[in-house]
Amino acid sequence: MPLIKAKQLRELDDEQLELTLKETQEKLFRLRLQSETERLEAPSEIVAARKTIARILTIRRERELERAGADR
């Protein structure tokens, strides 16, 4: 899984962002399982998946704070 840029993630709506988060979390789970049971072809994929998850969670939090600020 290639690293997804924050700019690309920000272009997604909330629903697409949640779907991408779930897919990336599942991918990370499979990669971790694979790394324990057999040789992993590219260990850097785990790092990329973790970074993508962190970016998605950051963008989700930013949007949450924007909404809270708009409600005031």
PDB file of N, CA, C, O and CB in Angstrom:
ATOM      1  N   MET A   1       0.853  -1.180   0.000  1.00  0.00           N
ATOM      2  CA  MET A   1       0.000   0.000   0.000  1.00  0.00           C
ATOM      3  C   MET A   1       0.893   1.235   0.000  1.00  0.00           C
ATOM      4  O   MET A   1       1.701   1.425   0.909  1.00  0.00           O
ATOM      5  CB  MET A   1      -0.967   0.002   1.228  1.00  0.00           C
ATOM      6  N   PRO A   2       0.747   2.058  -1.004  1.00  0.00           N
ATOM      7  CA  PRO A   2       1.552   3.271  -1.044  1.00  0.00           C
ATOM      8  C   PRO A   2       1.061   4.272   0.004  1.00  0.00           C
ATOM      9  O   PRO A   2      -0.104   4.271   0.401  1.00  0.00           O
ATOM     10  CB  PRO A   2       1.511   3.898  -2.449  1.00  0.00           C
ATOM     11  N   LEU A   3       1.969   5.102   0.424  1.00  0.00           N
ATOM     12  CA  LEU A   3       1.636   6.130   1.398  1.00  0.00           C
ATOM     13  C   LEU A   3       0.702   7.146   0.751  1.00  0.00           C
ATOM     14  O   LEU A   3       0.998   7.664  -0.326  1.00  0.00           O
ATOM     15  CB  LEU A   3       2.917   6.821   1.939  1.00  0.00           C
ATOM     16  N   ILE A   4      -0.411   7.428   1.394  1.00  0.00           N
ATOM     17  CA  ILE A   4      -1.387   8.372   0.857  1.00  0.00           C
ATOM     18  C   ILE A   4      -1.084   9.743   1.437  1.00  0.00           C
ATOM     19  O   ILE A   4      -0.959   9.895   2.653  1.00  0.00           O
ATOM     20  CB  ILE A   4      -2.854   7.932   1.186  1.00  0.00           C
ATOM     21  N   LYS A   5      -0.967  10.722   0.586  1.00  0.00           N
ATOM     22  CA  LYS A   5      -0.651  12.085   1.010  1.00  0.00           C
ATOM     23  C   LYS A   5      -1.837  12.709   1.733  1.00  0.00           C
ATOM     24  O   LYS A   5      -2.990  12.387   1.446  1.00  0.00           O
ATOM     25  CB  LYS A   5      -0.252  12.948  -0.196  1.00  0.00           C
ATOM     26  N   ALA A   6      -1.545  13.602   2.670  1.00  0.00           N
ATOM     27  CA  ALA A   6      -2.587  14.286   3.434  1.00  0.00           C
ATOM     28  C   ALA A   6      -3.493  15.094   2.512  1.00  0.00           C
ATOM     29  O   ALA A   6      -4.699  15.176   2.745  1.00  0.00           O
ATOM     30  CB  ALA A   6      -1.961  15.202   4.495  1.00  0.00           C
ATOM     31  N   LYS A   7      -2.928  15.682   1.480  1.00  0.00           N
ATOM     32  CA  LYS A   7      -3.720  16.477   0.540  1.00  0.00           C
ATOM     33  C   LYS A   7      -4.801  15.608  -0.114  1.00  0.00           C
ATOM     34  O   LYS A   7      -5.947  16.036  -0.258  1.00  0.00           O
ATOM     35  CB  LYS A   7      -2.806  17.107  -0.542  1.00  0.00           C
ATOM     36  N   GLN A   8      -4.429  14.389  -0.506  1.00  0.00           N
ATOM     37  CA  GLN A   8      -5.390  13.475  -1.118  1.00  0.00           C
ATOM     38  C   GLN A   8      -6.478  13.088  -0.119  1.00  0.00           C
ATOM     39  O   GLN A   8      -7.649  12.978  -0.483  1.00  0.00           O
ATOM     40  CB  GLN A   8      -4.678  12.217  -1.644  1.00  0.00           C
ATOM     41  N   LEU A   9      -6.093  12.883   1.132  1.00  0.00           N
ATOM     42  CA  LEU A   9      -7.061  12.495   2.153  1.00  0.00           C
ATOM     43  C   LEU A   9      -8.028  13.635   2.465  1.00  0.00           C
ATOM     44  O   LEU A   9      -9.211  13.401   2.712  1.00  0.00           O
ATOM     45  CB  LEU A   9      -6.339  12.057   3.428  1.00  0.00           C
ATOM     46  N   ARG A  10      -7.522  14.865   2.452  1.00  0.00           N
ATOM     47  CA  ARG A  10      -8.377  16.015   2.753  1.00  0.00           C
ATOM     48  C   ARG A  10      -9.442  16.223   1.670  1.00  0.00           C
ATOM     49  O   ARG A  10     -10.483  16.825   1.933  1.00  0.00           O
ATOM     50  CB  ARG A  10      -7.525  17.281   2.899  1.00  0.00           C
ATOM     51  N   GLU A  11      -9.189  15.736   0.477  1.00  0.00           N
ATOM     52  CA  GLU A  11     -10.152  15.871  -0.616  1.00  0.00           C
ATOM     53  C   GLU A  11     -11.331  14.909  -0.472  1.00  0.00           C
ATOM     54  O   GLU A  11     -12.357  15.084  -1.131  1.00  0.00           O
ATOM     55  CB  GLU A  11      -9.461  15.636  -1.947  1.00  0.00           C
ATOM     56  N   LEU A  12     -11.192  13.898   0.381  1.00  0.00           N
ATOM     57  CA  LEU A  12     -12.251  12.919   0.585  1.00  0.00           C
ATOM     58  C   LEU A  12     -13.299  13.463   1.543  1.00  0.00           C
ATOM     59  O   LEU A  12     -12.988  14.252   2.435  1.00  0.00           O
ATOM     60  CB  LEU A  12     -11.676  11.601   1.116  1.00  0.00           C
ATOM     61  N   ASP A  13     -14.553  13.033   1.352  1.00  0.00           N
ATOM     62  CA  ASP A  13     -15.569  13.424   2.321  1.00  0.00           C
ATOM     63  C   ASP A  13     -15.478  12.483   3.533  1.00  0.00           C
ATOM     64  O   ASP A  13     -14.709  11.522   3.523  1.00  0.00           O
ATOM     65  CB  ASP A  13     -17.004  13.385   1.680  1.00  0.00           C
ATOM     66  N   ASP A  14     -16.260  12.769   4.560  1.00  0.00           N
ATOM     67  CA  ASP A  14     -16.166  12.012   5.819  1.00  0.00           C
ATOM     68  C   ASP A  14     -16.406  10.518   5.626  1.00  0.00           C
ATOM     69  O   ASP A  14     -15.722   9.690   6.226  1.00  0.00           O
ATOM     70  CB  ASP A  14     -17.164  12.556   6.827  1.00  0.00           C
ATOM     71  N   GLU A  15     -17.375  10.182   4.792  1.00  0.00           N
ATOM     72  CA  GLU A  15     -17.709   8.776   4.571  1.00  0.00           C
ATOM     73  C   GLU A  15     -16.556   8.033   3.885  1.00  0.00           C
ATOM     74  O   GLU A  15     -16.204   6.921   4.278  1.00  0.00           O
ATOM     75  CB  GLU A  15     -18.989   8.661   3.727  1.00  0.00           C
ATOM     76  N   GLN A  16     -15.981   8.651   2.870  1.00  0.00           N
ATOM     77  CA  GLN A  16     -14.855   8.039   2.157  1.00  0.00           C
ATOM     78  C   GLN A  16     -13.639   7.924   3.076  1.00  0.00           C
ATOM     79  O   GLN A  16     -12.886   6.952   3.003  1.00  0.00           O
ATOM     80  CB  GLN A  16     -14.498   8.862   0.899  1.00  0.00           C
ATOM     81  N   LEU A  17     -13.456   8.921   3.937  1.00  0.00           N
ATOM     82  CA  LEU A  17     -12.333   8.913   4.872  1.00  0.00           C
ATOM     83  C   LEU A  17     -12.461   7.750   5.852  1.00  0.00           C
ATOM     84  O   LEU A  17     -11.480   7.069   6.149  1.00  0.00           O
ATOM     85  CB  LEU A  17     -12.255  10.249   5.636  1.00  0.00           C
ATOM     86  N   GLU A  18     -13.685   7.524   6.356  1.00  0.00           N
ATOM     87  CA  GLU A  18     -13.923   6.412   7.280  1.00  0.00           C
ATOM     88  C   GLU A  18     -13.687   5.064   6.593  1.00  0.00           C
ATOM     89  O   GLU A  18     -13.125   4.144   7.187  1.00  0.00           O
ATOM     90  CB  GLU A  18     -15.358   6.478   7.835  1.00  0.00           C
ATOM     91  N   LEU A  19     -14.120   4.962   5.344  1.00  0.00           N
ATOM     92  CA  LEU A  19     -13.920   3.732   4.586  1.00  0.00           C
ATOM     93  C   LEU A  19     -12.423   3.471   4.377  1.00  0.00           C
ATOM     94  O   LEU A  19     -11.956   2.342   4.531  1.00  0.00           O
ATOM     95  CB  LEU A  19     -14.649   3.811   3.226  1.00  0.00           C
ATOM     96  N   THR A  20     -11.688   4.513   4.029  1.00  0.00           N
ATOM     97  CA  THR A  20     -10.240   4.389   3.837  1.00  0.00           C
ATOM     98  C   THR A  20      -9.565   3.988   5.144  1.00  0.00           C
ATOM     99  O   THR A  20      -8.632   3.184   5.142  1.00  0.00           O
ATOM    100  CB  THR A  20      -9.643   5.713   3.311  1.00  0.00           C
ATOM    101  N   LEU A  21     -10.033   4.545   6.259  1.00  0.00           N
ATOM    102  CA  LEU A  21      -9.476   4.201   7.570  1.00  0.00           C
ATOM    103  C   LEU A  21      -9.680   2.718   7.871  1.00  0.00           C
ATOM    104  O   LEU A  21      -8.749   2.027   8.283  1.00  0.00           O
ATOM    105  CB  LEU A  21     -10.121   5.061   8.675  1.00  0.00           C
ATOM    106  N   LYS A  22     -10.905   2.236   7.661  1.00  0.00           N
ATOM    107  CA  LYS A  22     -11.192   0.822   7.928  1.00  0.00           C
ATOM    108  C   LYS A  22     -10.353  -0.097   7.044  1.00  0.00           C
ATOM    109  O   LYS A  22      -9.809  -1.097   7.513  1.00  0.00           O
ATOM    110  CB  LYS A  22     -12.681   0.533   7.711  1.00  0.00           C
ATOM    111  N   GLU A  23     -10.252   0.251   5.762  1.00  0.00           N
ATOM    112  CA  GLU A  23      -9.461  -0.567   4.831  1.00  0.00           C
ATOM    113  C   GLU A  23      -7.989  -0.595   5.244  1.00  0.00           C
ATOM    114  O   GLU A  23      -7.344  -1.642   5.193  1.00  0.00           O
ATOM    115  CB  GLU A  23      -9.594  -0.028   3.391  1.00  0.00           C
ATOM    116  N   THR A  24      -7.470   0.548   5.648  1.00  0.00           N
ATOM    117  CA  THR A  24      -6.065   0.633   6.033  1.00  0.00           C
ATOM    118  C   THR A  24      -5.815  -0.127   7.327  1.00  0.00           C
ATOM    119  O   THR A  24      -4.779  -0.776   7.469  1.00  0.00           O
ATOM    120  CB  THR A  24      -5.637   2.096   6.186  1.00  0.00           C
ATOM    121  N   GLN A  25      -6.746  -0.057   8.271  1.00  0.00           N
ATOM    122  CA  GLN A  25      -6.603  -0.806   9.513  1.00  0.00           C
ATOM    123  C   GLN A  25      -6.625  -2.305   9.257  1.00  0.00           C
ATOM    124  O   GLN A  25      -5.864  -3.052   9.871  1.00  0.00           O
ATOM    125  CB  GLN A  25      -7.706  -0.426  10.493  1.00  0.00           C
ATOM    126  N   GLU A  26      -7.495  -2.750   8.352  1.00  0.00           N
ATOM    127  CA  GLU A  26      -7.542  -4.172   7.997  1.00  0.00           C
ATOM    128  C   GLU A  26      -6.242  -4.602   7.322  1.00  0.00           C
ATOM    129  O   GLU A  26      -5.718  -5.684   7.588  1.00  0.00           O
ATOM    130  CB  GLU A  26      -8.742  -4.460   7.073  1.00  0.00           C
ATOM    131  N   LYS A  27      -5.733  -3.741   6.446  1.00  0.00           N
ATOM    132  CA  LYS A  27      -4.473  -4.023   5.755  1.00  0.00           C
ATOM    133  C   LYS A  27      -3.334  -4.140   6.764  1.00  0.00           C
ATOM    134  O   LYS A  27      -2.501  -5.040   6.660  1.00  0.00           O
ATOM    135  CB  LYS A  27      -4.159  -2.919   4.715  1.00  0.00           C
ATOM    136  N   LEU A  28      -3.296  -3.230   7.743  1.00  0.00           N
ATOM    137  CA  LEU A  28      -2.260  -3.266   8.773  1.00  0.00           C
ATOM    138  C   LEU A  28      -2.360  -4.554   9.587  1.00  0.00           C
ATOM    139  O   LEU A  28      -1.342  -5.164   9.914  1.00  0.00           O
ATOM    140  CB  LEU A  28      -2.373  -2.039   9.699  1.00  0.00           C
ATOM    141  N   PHE A  29      -3.574  -4.965   9.911  1.00  0.00           N
ATOM    142  CA  PHE A  29      -3.770  -6.207  10.649  1.00  0.00           C
ATOM    143  C   PHE A  29      -3.209  -7.392   9.874  1.00  0.00           C
ATOM    144  O   PHE A  29      -2.492  -8.229  10.422  1.00  0.00           O
ATOM    145  CB  PHE A  29      -5.256  -6.425  10.946  1.00  0.00           C
ATOM    146  N   ARG A  30      -3.555  -7.448   8.570  1.00  0.00           N
ATOM    147  CA  ARG A  30      -3.055  -8.552   7.730  1.00  0.00           C
ATOM    148  C   ARG A  30      -1.526  -8.522   7.621  1.00  0.00           C
ATOM    149  O   ARG A  30      -0.878  -9.569   7.637  1.00  0.00           O
ATOM    150  CB  ARG A  30      -3.683  -8.478   6.319  1.00  0.00           C
ATOM    151  N   LEU A  31      -0.960  -7.330   7.512  1.00  0.00           N
ATOM    152  CA  LEU A  31       0.494  -7.209   7.413  1.00  0.00           C
ATOM    153  C   LEU A  31       1.174  -7.687   8.698  1.00  0.00           C
ATOM    154  O   LEU A  31       2.188  -8.384   8.654  1.00  0.00           O
ATOM    155  CB  LEU A  31       0.891  -5.754   7.116  1.00  0.00           C
ATOM    156  N   ARG A  32       0.602  -7.304   9.838  1.00  0.00           N
ATOM    157  CA  ARG A  32       1.180  -7.738  11.119  1.00  0.00           C
ATOM    158  C   ARG A  32       1.085  -9.242  11.270  1.00  0.00           C
ATOM    159  O   ARG A  32       2.023  -9.886  11.739  1.00  0.00           O
ATOM    160  CB  ARG A  32       0.475  -7.049  12.295  1.00  0.00           C
ATOM    161  N   LEU A  33      -0.053  -9.805  10.872  1.00  0.00           N
ATOM    162  CA  LEU A  33      -0.235 -11.245  10.936  1.00  0.00           C
ATOM    163  C   LEU A  33       0.780 -11.947  10.026  1.00  0.00           C
ATOM    164  O   LEU A  33       1.398 -12.943  10.402  1.00  0.00           O
ATOM    165  CB  LEU A  33      -1.678 -11.625  10.538  1.00  0.00           C
ATOM    166  N   GLN A  34       0.928 -11.403   8.838  1.00  0.00           N
ATOM    167  CA  GLN A  34       1.867 -11.970   7.876  1.00  0.00           C
ATOM    168  C   GLN A  34       3.309 -11.879   8.397  1.00  0.00           C
ATOM    169  O   GLN A  34       4.104 -12.796   8.186  1.00  0.00           O
ATOM    170  CB  GLN A  34       1.742 -11.249   6.522  1.00  0.00           C
ATOM    171  N   SER A  35       3.640 -10.787   9.066  1.00  0.00           N
ATOM    172  CA  SER A  35       5.007 -10.625   9.560  1.00  0.00           C
ATOM    173  C   SER A  35       5.311 -11.615  10.678  1.00  0.00           C
ATOM    174  O   SER A  35       6.467 -11.990  10.878  1.00  0.00           O
ATOM    175  CB  SER A  35       5.228  -9.193  10.053  1.00  0.00           C
ATOM    176  N   GLU A  36       4.276 -12.043  11.412  1.00  0.00           N
ATOM    177  CA  GLU A  36       4.471 -13.021  12.478  1.00  0.00           C
ATOM    178  C   GLU A  36       4.526 -14.451  11.950  1.00  0.00           C
ATOM    179  O   GLU A  36       5.250 -15.285  12.493  1.00  0.00           O
ATOM    180  CB  GLU A  36       3.363 -12.896  13.501  1.00  0.00           C
ATOM    181  N   THR A  37       3.775 -14.736  10.909  1.00  0.00           N
ATOM    182  CA  THR A  37       3.661 -16.118  10.444  1.00  0.00           C
ATOM    183  C   THR A  37       4.602 -16.461   9.291  1.00  0.00           C
ATOM    184  O   THR A  37       4.973 -17.622   9.115  1.00  0.00           O
ATOM    185  CB  THR A  37       2.251 -16.387  10.023  1.00  0.00           C
ATOM    186  N   GLU A  38       4.982 -15.469   8.519  1.00  0.00           N
ATOM    187  CA  GLU A  38       5.860 -15.735   7.379  1.00  0.00           C
ATOM    188  C   GLU A  38       6.687 -14.490   7.097  1.00  0.00           C
ATOM    189  O   GLU A  38       6.528 -13.460   7.753  1.00  0.00           O
ATOM    190  CB  GLU A  38       5.041 -16.154   6.118  1.00  0.00           C
ATOM    191  N   ARG A  39       7.544 -14.595   6.142  1.00  0.00           N
ATOM    192  CA  ARG A  39       8.368 -13.442   5.786  1.00  0.00           C
ATOM    193  C   ARG A  39       7.535 -12.388   5.066  1.00  0.00           C
ATOM    194  O   ARG A  39       6.743 -12.693   4.175  1.00  0.00           O
ATOM    195  CB  ARG A  39       9.551 -13.875   4.907  1.00  0.00           C
ATOM    196  N   LEU A  40       7.735 -11.164   5.472  1.00  0.00           N
ATOM    197  CA  LEU A  40       7.037 -10.047   4.867  1.00  0.00           C
ATOM    198  C   LEU A  40       7.904  -9.502   3.743  1.00  0.00           C
ATOM    199  O   LEU A  40       9.086  -9.224   3.944  1.00  0.00           O
ATOM    200  CB  LEU A  40       6.711  -8.944   5.918  1.00  0.00           C
ATOM    201  N   GLU A  41       7.315  -9.348   2.553  1.00  0.00           N
ATOM    202  CA  GLU A  41       8.094  -8.885   1.403  1.00  0.00           C
ATOM    203  C   GLU A  41       8.641  -7.483   1.605  1.00  0.00           C
ATOM    204  O   GLU A  41       9.808  -7.217   1.321  1.00  0.00           O
ATOM    205  CB  GLU A  41       7.247  -8.921   0.151  1.00  0.00           C
ATOM    206  N   ALA A  42       7.799  -6.592   2.095  1.00  0.00           N
ATOM    207  CA  ALA A  42       8.221  -5.202   2.280  1.00  0.00           C
ATOM    208  C   ALA A  42       7.784  -4.720   3.662  1.00  0.00           C
ATOM    209  O   ALA A  42       6.654  -4.258   3.822  1.00  0.00           O
ATOM    210  CB  ALA A  42       7.629  -4.286   1.165  1.00  0.00           C
ATOM    211  N   PRO A  43       8.659  -4.820   4.661  1.00  0.00           N
ATOM    212  CA  PRO A  43       8.313  -4.360   6.009  1.00  0.00           C
ATOM    213  C   PRO A  43       7.927  -2.876   6.054  1.00  0.00           C
ATOM    214  O   PRO A  43       7.245  -2.439   6.981  1.00  0.00           O
ATOM    215  CB  PRO A  43       9.478  -4.608   6.946  1.00  0.00           C
ATOM    216  N   SER A  44       8.355  -2.125   5.076  1.00  0.00           N
ATOM    217  CA  SER A  44       8.023  -0.696   5.038  1.00  0.00           C
ATOM    218  C   SER A  44       6.523  -0.477   4.832  1.00  0.00           C
ATOM    219  O   SER A  44       6.016   0.614   5.095  1.00  0.00           O
ATOM    220  CB  SER A  44       8.812   0.004   3.922  1.00  0.00           C
ATOM    221  N   GLU A  45       5.816  -1.498   4.368  1.00  0.00           N
ATOM    222  CA  GLU A  45       4.367  -1.376   4.191  1.00  0.00           C
ATOM    223  C   GLU A  45       3.668  -1.163   5.532  1.00  0.00           C
ATOM    224  O   GLU A  45       2.663  -0.455   5.600  1.00  0.00           O
ATOM    225  CB  GLU A  45       3.804  -2.626   3.496  1.00  0.00           C
ATOM    226  N   ILE A  46       4.190  -1.768   6.595  1.00  0.00           N
ATOM    227  CA  ILE A  46       3.611  -1.587   7.926  1.00  0.00           C
ATOM    228  C   ILE A  46       3.750  -0.127   8.346  1.00  0.00           C
ATOM    229  O   ILE A  46       2.806   0.468   8.864  1.00  0.00           O
ATOM    230  CB  ILE A  46       4.295  -2.523   8.963  1.00  0.00           C
ATOM    231  N   VAL A  47       4.919   0.441   8.122  1.00  0.00           N
ATOM    232  CA  VAL A  47       5.167   1.848   8.464  1.00  0.00           C
ATOM    233  C   VAL A  47       4.238   2.752   7.658  1.00  0.00           C
ATOM    234  O   VAL A  47       3.657   3.689   8.205  1.00  0.00           O
ATOM    235  CB  VAL A  47       6.651   2.228   8.201  1.00  0.00           C
ATOM    236  N   ALA A  48       4.096   2.480   6.374  1.00  0.00           N
ATOM    237  CA  ALA A  48       3.241   3.299   5.509  1.00  0.00           C
ATOM    238  C   ALA A  48       1.784   3.235   5.965  1.00  0.00           C
ATOM    239  O   ALA A  48       1.092   4.252   5.984  1.00  0.00           O
ATOM    240  CB  ALA A  48       3.359   2.836   4.043  1.00  0.00           C
ATOM    241  N   ALA A  49       1.323   2.046   6.330  1.00  0.00           N
ATOM    242  CA  ALA A  49      -0.067   1.886   6.787  1.00  0.00           C
ATOM    243  C   ALA A  49      -0.289   2.647   8.088  1.00  0.00           C
ATOM    244  O   ALA A  49      -1.319   3.298   8.259  1.00  0.00           O
ATOM    245  CB  ALA A  49      -0.412   0.388   6.979  1.00  0.00           C
ATOM    246  N   ARG A  50       0.669   2.569   9.003  1.00  0.00           N
ATOM    247  CA  ARG A  50       0.543   3.290  10.277  1.00  0.00           C
ATOM    248  C   ARG A  50       0.507   4.794  10.058  1.00  0.00           C
ATOM    249  O   ARG A  50      -0.266   5.496  10.710  1.00  0.00           O
ATOM    250  CB  ARG A  50       1.700   2.929  11.215  1.00  0.00           C
ATOM    251  N   LYS A  51       1.329   5.291   9.154  1.00  0.00           N
ATOM    252  CA  LYS A  51       1.349   6.728   8.856  1.00  0.00           C
ATOM    253  C   LYS A  51       0.036   7.171   8.222  1.00  0.00           C
ATOM    254  O   LYS A  51      -0.481   8.243   8.535  1.00  0.00           O
ATOM    255  CB  LYS A  51       2.524   7.070   7.925  1.00  0.00           C
ATOM    256  N   THR A  52      -0.496   6.352   7.340  1.00  0.00           N
ATOM    257  CA  THR A  52      -1.770   6.679   6.695  1.00  0.00           C
ATOM    258  C   THR A  52      -2.885   6.736   7.739  1.00  0.00           C
ATOM    259  O   THR A  52      -3.717   7.642   7.708  1.00  0.00           O
ATOM    260  CB  THR A  52      -2.111   5.641   5.594  1.00  0.00           C
ATOM    261  N   ILE A  53      -2.905   5.775   8.659  1.00  0.00           N
ATOM    262  CA  ILE A  53      -3.912   5.768   9.717  1.00  0.00           C
ATOM    263  C   ILE A  53      -3.782   7.031  10.569  1.00  0.00           C
ATOM    264  O   ILE A  53      -4.786   7.662  10.901  1.00  0.00           O
ATOM    265  CB  ILE A  53      -3.772   4.502  10.597  1.00  0.00           C
ATOM    266  N   ALA A  54      -2.564   7.395  10.919  1.00  0.00           N
ATOM    267  CA  ALA A  54      -2.339   8.602  11.724  1.00  0.00           C
ATOM    268  C   ALA A  54      -2.822   9.850  10.988  1.00  0.00           C
ATOM    269  O   ALA A  54      -3.422  10.737  11.594  1.00  0.00           O
ATOM    270  CB  ALA A  54      -0.847   8.743  12.075  1.00  0.00           C
ATOM    271  N   ARG A  55      -2.566   9.916   9.703  1.00  0.00           N
ATOM    272  CA  ARG A  55      -3.009  11.066   8.920  1.00  0.00           C
ATOM    273  C   ARG A  55      -4.533  11.152   8.881  1.00  0.00           C
ATOM    274  O   ARG A  55      -5.105  12.233   9.024  1.00  0.00           O
ATOM    275  CB  ARG A  55      -2.450  10.988   7.498  1.00  0.00           C
ATOM    276  N   ILE A  56      -5.177  10.017   8.689  1.00  0.00           N
ATOM    277  CA  ILE A  56      -6.643   9.996   8.637  1.00  0.00           C
ATOM    278  C   ILE A  56      -7.225  10.438   9.976  1.00  0.00           C
ATOM    279  O   ILE A  56      -8.161  11.236  10.014  1.00  0.00           O
ATOM    280  CB  ILE A  56      -7.159   8.582   8.269  1.00  0.00           C
ATOM    281  N   LEU A  57      -6.676   9.926  11.068  1.00  0.00           N
ATOM    282  CA  LEU A  57      -7.178  10.295  12.382  1.00  0.00           C
ATOM    283  C   LEU A  57      -6.961  11.779  12.662  1.00  0.00           C
ATOM    284  O   LEU A  57      -7.800  12.419  13.296  1.00  0.00           O
ATOM    285  CB  LEU A  57      -6.504   9.454  13.457  1.00  0.00           C
ATOM    286  N   THR A  58      -5.851  12.325  12.198  1.00  0.00           N
ATOM    287  CA  THR A  58      -5.570  13.750  12.369  1.00  0.00           C
ATOM    288  C   THR A  58      -6.576  14.592  11.593  1.00  0.00           C
ATOM    289  O   THR A  58      -7.106  15.570  12.120  1.00  0.00           O
ATOM    290  CB  THR A  58      -4.138  14.077  11.913  1.00  0.00           C
ATOM    291  N   ILE A  59      -6.836  14.222  10.361  1.00  0.00           N
ATOM    292  CA  ILE A  59      -7.787  14.968   9.533  1.00  0.00           C
ATOM    293  C   ILE A  59      -9.189  14.871  10.121  1.00  0.00           C
ATOM    294  O   ILE A  59      -9.936  15.849  10.124  1.00  0.00           O
ATOM    295  CB  ILE A  59      -7.778  14.442   8.081  1.00  0.00           C
ATOM    296  N   ARG A  60      -9.542  13.692  10.619  1.00  0.00           N
ATOM    297  CA  ARG A  60     -10.851  13.506  11.238  1.00  0.00           C
ATOM    298  C   ARG A  60     -10.990  14.408  12.473  1.00  0.00           C
ATOM    299  O   ARG A  60     -12.045  15.003  12.692  1.00  0.00           O
ATOM    300  CB  ARG A  60     -11.061  12.022  11.626  1.00  0.00           C
ATOM    301  N   ARG A  61      -9.945  14.506  13.260  1.00  0.00           N
ATOM    302  CA  ARG A  61      -9.960  15.362  14.458  1.00  0.00           C
ATOM    303  C   ARG A  61     -10.032  16.840  14.068  1.00  0.00           C
ATOM    304  O   ARG A  61     -10.752  17.614  14.699  1.00  0.00           O
ATOM    305  CB  ARG A  61      -8.702  15.102  15.327  1.00  0.00           C
ATOM    306  N   GLU A  62      -9.291  17.233  13.031  1.00  0.00           N
ATOM    307  CA  GLU A  62      -9.346  18.617  12.561  1.00  0.00           C
ATOM    308  C   GLU A  62     -10.770  18.991  12.165  1.00  0.00           C
ATOM    309  O   GLU A  62     -11.253  20.069  12.510  1.00  0.00           O
ATOM    310  CB  GLU A  62      -8.391  18.824  11.371  1.00  0.00           C
ATOM    311  N   ARG A  63     -11.432  18.107  11.448  1.00  0.00           N
ATOM    312  CA  ARG A  63     -12.811  18.367  11.012  1.00  0.00           C
ATOM    313  C   ARG A  63     -13.753  18.447  12.211  1.00  0.00           C
ATOM    314  O   ARG A  63     -14.661  19.277  12.247  1.00  0.00           O
ATOM    315  CB  ARG A  63     -13.288  17.269  10.038  1.00  0.00           C
ATOM    316  N   GLU A  64     -13.524  17.580  13.183  1.00  0.00           N
ATOM    317  CA  GLU A  64     -14.337  17.582  14.394  1.00  0.00           C
ATOM    318  C   GLU A  64     -14.190  18.929  15.130  1.00  0.00           C
ATOM    319  O   GLU A  64     -15.180  19.497  15.593  1.00  0.00           O
ATOM    320  CB  GLU A  64     -13.927  16.402  15.323  1.00  0.00           C
ATOM    321  N   LEU A  65     -12.965  19.426  15.232  1.00  0.00           N
ATOM    322  CA  LEU A  65     -12.723  20.700  15.899  1.00  0.00           C
ATOM    323  C   LEU A  65     -13.309  21.865  15.107  1.00  0.00           C
ATOM    324  O   LEU A  65     -13.809  22.828  15.689  1.00  0.00           O
ATOM    325  CB  LEU A  65     -11.228  20.910  16.106  1.00  0.00           C
ATOM    326  N   GLU A  66     -13.247  21.774  13.773  1.00  0.00           N
ATOM    327  CA  GLU A  66     -13.845  22.819  12.931  1.00  0.00           C
ATOM    328  C   GLU A  66     -15.346  22.889  13.177  1.00  0.00           C
ATOM    329  O   GLU A  66     -15.908  23.976  13.308  1.00  0.00           O
ATOM    330  CB  GLU A  66     -13.557  22.553  11.429  1.00  0.00           C
ATOM    331  N   ARG A  67     -15.990  21.735  13.239  1.00  0.00           N
ATOM    332  CA  ARG A  67     -17.433  21.687  13.465  1.00  0.00           C
ATOM    333  C   ARG A  67     -17.774  22.247  14.854  1.00  0.00           C
ATOM    334  O   ARG A  67     -18.753  22.976  15.012  1.00  0.00           O
ATOM    335  CB  ARG A  67     -17.955  20.233  13.322  1.00  0.00           C
ATOM    336  N   ALA A  68     -16.965  21.905  15.847  1.00  0.00           N
ATOM    337  CA  ALA A  68     -17.207  22.398  17.204  1.00  0.00           C
ATOM    338  C   ALA A  68     -17.013  23.904  17.261  1.00  0.00           C
ATOM    339  O   ALA A  68     -17.744  24.594  17.971  1.00  0.00           O
ATOM    340  CB  ALA A  68     -16.275  21.701  18.213  1.00  0.00           C
ATOM    341  N   GLY A  69     -16.043  24.421  16.528  1.00  0.00           N
ATOM    342  CA  GLY A  69     -15.808  25.859  16.487  1.00  0.00           C
ATOM    343  C   GLY A  69     -16.902  26.594  15.753  1.00  0.00           C
ATOM    344  O   GLY A  69     -17.222  27.731  16.101  1.00  0.00           O
ATOM    345  N   ALA A  70     -17.477  25.979  14.754  1.00  0.00           N
ATOM    346  CA  ALA A  70     -18.556  26.591  13.977  1.00  0.00           C
ATOM    347  C   ALA A  70     -19.860  26.629  14.784  1.00  0.00           C
ATOM    348  O   ALA A  70     -20.711  27.487  14.551  1.00  0.00           O
ATOM    349  CB  ALA A  70     -18.768  25.820  12.658  1.00  0.00           C
ATOM    350  N   ASP A  71     -20.012  25.707  15.720  1.00  0.00           N
ATOM    351  CA  ASP A  71     -21.236  25.636  16.519  1.00  0.00           C
ATOM    352  C   ASP A  71     -21.292  26.728  17.582  1.00  0.00           C
ATOM    353  O   ASP A  71     -22.365  27.020  18.108  1.00  0.00           O
ATOM    354  CB  ASP A  71     -21.349  24.274  17.180  1.00  0.00           C
ATOM    355  N   ARG A  72     -20.169  27.325  17.898  1.00  0.00           N
ATOM    356  CA  ARG A  72     -20.154  28.353  18.950  1.00  0.00           C
ATOM    357  C   ARG A  72     -20.764  29.637  18.518  1.00  0.00           C
ATOM    358  O   ARG A  72     -20.819  30.587  19.298  1.00  0.00           O
ATOM    359  CB  ARG A  72     -18.771  28.613  19.405  1.00  0.00           C
TER     360      ARG A  72
END
